[in-house]
Amino acid sequence: MYNAIDNSPTLQSIISKKNAFVLGKGFIAEPKNNNLIQNEEIEQDLDTAQVEQLNSYLKEVNSSSENLIDVIKPLINDFNSFGNCYLEFVRSSDSVQIFYRP
Protein backbone atom coordinates (compact mmCIF):
# COMPACT_ATOMS: atom_id res chain seq x y z
CA MET A 1 0.00 0.00 0.00
CA TYR A 2 2.87 2.36 0.80
CA ASN A 3 4.26 1.93 -2.74
CA ALA A 4 0.88 2.82 -4.26
CA ILE A 5 0.78 6.03 -2.24
CA ASP A 6 4.46 6.82 -2.81
CA ASN A 7 4.21 6.36 -6.60
CA SER A 8 0.98 8.27 -7.17
CA PRO A 9 1.12 12.07 -6.97
CA THR A 10 -2.66 12.22 -7.28
CA LEU A 11 -3.21 9.88 -4.34
CA GLN A 12 -0.57 11.75 -2.32
CA SER A 13 -2.40 15.02 -2.99
CA ILE A 14 -5.78 13.56 -2.04
CA ILE A 15 -4.44 12.15 1.24
CA SER A 16 -2.60 15.40 2.00
CA LYS A 17 -5.74 17.49 1.48
CA LYS A 18 -7.84 15.08 3.53
CA ASN A 19 -5.26 15.25 6.34
CA ALA A 20 -5.39 19.06 6.28
CA PHE A 21 -9.20 19.05 6.47
CA VAL A 22 -9.24 16.61 9.39
CA LEU A 23 -6.55 18.45 11.37
CA GLY A 24 -7.95 21.88 10.69
CA LYS A 25 -6.33 24.77 12.54
CA GLY A 26 -5.41 22.66 15.54
CA PHE A 27 -6.69 22.47 19.08
CA ILE A 28 -7.49 25.08 21.68
CA ALA A 29 -9.65 24.93 24.79
CA GLU A 30 -12.05 27.75 25.54
CA PRO A 31 -14.54 28.30 28.34
CA LYS A 32 -18.07 27.26 27.51
CA ASN A 33 -20.26 30.02 26.14
CA ASN A 34 -23.64 29.58 27.86
CA ASN A 35 -25.42 31.41 25.03
CA LEU A 36 -24.33 28.82 22.47
CA ILE A 37 -24.54 25.56 24.40
CA GLN A 38 -27.45 24.64 26.65
CA ASN A 39 -26.73 21.28 28.27
CA GLU A 40 -28.24 20.45 31.64
CA GLU A 41 -26.05 17.32 32.05
CA ILE A 42 -22.84 19.31 32.50
CA GLU A 43 -22.57 20.05 36.20
CA GLN A 44 -19.49 22.25 36.11
CA ASP A 45 -17.84 24.26 33.37
CA LEU A 46 -14.10 24.77 33.11
CA ASP A 47 -12.94 27.96 34.76
CA THR A 48 -10.27 30.17 33.23
CA ALA A 49 -7.42 28.54 35.19
CA GLN A 50 -8.48 25.07 34.05
CA VAL A 51 -8.69 26.23 30.42
CA GLU A 52 -5.18 27.71 30.68
CA GLN A 53 -3.91 24.46 32.23
CA LEU A 54 -5.49 22.41 29.43
CA ASN A 55 -4.06 24.69 26.73
CA SER A 56 -0.65 24.41 28.38
CA TYR A 57 -0.96 20.61 28.30
CA LEU A 58 -1.96 20.67 24.60
CA LYS A 59 1.31 22.50 23.86
CA GLU A 60 3.40 19.70 25.41
CA VAL A 61 1.66 16.30 25.63
CA ASN A 62 4.72 14.12 26.19
CA SER A 63 8.30 14.02 27.42
CA SER A 64 9.56 14.60 23.86
CA SER A 65 8.07 18.13 24.04
CA GLU A 66 5.64 17.39 21.22
CA ASN A 67 2.38 19.30 21.09
CA LEU A 68 -0.92 17.61 20.27
CA ILE A 69 -0.66 18.53 16.60
CA ASP A 70 2.78 16.88 16.37
CA VAL A 71 1.22 13.68 17.71
CA ILE A 72 -2.07 13.78 15.78
CA LYS A 73 -0.68 14.75 12.35
CA PRO A 74 1.10 11.44 11.58
CA LEU A 75 -1.79 9.59 13.21
CA ILE A 76 -4.27 11.16 10.79
CA ASN A 77 -1.93 10.43 7.88
CA ASP A 78 -1.67 6.75 8.87
CA PHE A 79 -5.42 6.42 9.22
CA ASN A 80 -6.15 8.11 5.88
CA SER A 81 -3.39 6.15 4.12
CA PHE A 82 -3.70 2.67 5.62
CA GLY A 83 -6.99 2.57 7.55
CA ASN A 84 -5.51 2.22 11.04
CA CYS A 85 -3.40 4.18 13.50
CA TYR A 86 -2.06 3.89 17.03
CA LEU A 87 -1.72 6.19 20.00
CA GLU A 88 -0.03 5.29 23.26
CA PHE A 89 -1.21 6.83 26.52
CA VAL A 90 1.36 6.59 29.30
CA ARG A 91 -0.08 7.25 32.74
CA SER A 92 2.01 8.18 35.73
CA SER A 93 0.99 9.35 39.17
CA ASP A 94 0.90 13.00 38.13
CA SER A 95 0.40 13.08 34.35
CA VAL A 96 -0.77 11.39 31.16
CA GLN A 97 1.54 11.47 28.15
CA ILE A 98 0.39 10.87 24.58
CA PHE A 99 2.65 9.31 21.94
CA TYR A 100 2.15 8.42 18.29
CA ARG A 101 3.12 4.84 17.50
CA PRO A 102 3.83 3.92 13.86
Salt bridges, closest charged atoms under 4 A:
ASP45 OD1 - LYS32 NZ 3.62
GLU88 OE1 - ARG101 NE 2.48
